[in-house]
């Protein structure tokens, strides 16, 4: 029984070693940007900001919490203000949609 177990393990080891070829480096050279730099992303709806790396171009700068000056990219919404992540449902009335709805479907006497 012990010889059978050893034989089965050798077969499985040989099979997996031969059936899975080594992966070549699949990333293409020269197509990925190399100019990553630290950038502050600022959520304009609630004023929170975070530091990350980016290649996005911007001319504005801001002094971050660590006292250094970084380029800033302004965001309309981020994970700190989006209702899905915060769990708060915020009703945004853009161009009077609610008033339009109430006027259209109001009870007529």
Residue pairs with C-beta under 8 A, 6 or more apart in sequence:
33 55
35 55
36 53
36 54
36 55
37 53
37 54
37 55
37 71
38 51
38 52
38 53
38 70
39 51
39 52
39 53
39 54
39 56
39 58
39 70
39 71
39 72
39 73
40 49
40 50
40 51
40 62
40 64
40 70
40 71
40 72
40 73
41 49
41 50
41 51
41 52
41 54
41 72
41 73
41 75
41 78
42 48
42 49
42 62
42 72
42 73
42 74
42 75
43 49
43 75
43 76
43 77
43 78
43 80
43 81
44 74
44 75
44 76
45 76
45 77
45 81
46 80
46 81
48 78
48 80
48 81
49 62
49 64
49 72
50 78
51 64
51 66
51 70
54 73
56 73
58 71
58 72
58 73
59 71
60 71
60 72
60 74
61 69
61 70
61 71
61 72
62 69
62 70
62 71
62 72
63 69
63 70
64 70
79 85
80 86
83 89
83 90
91 98
93 99
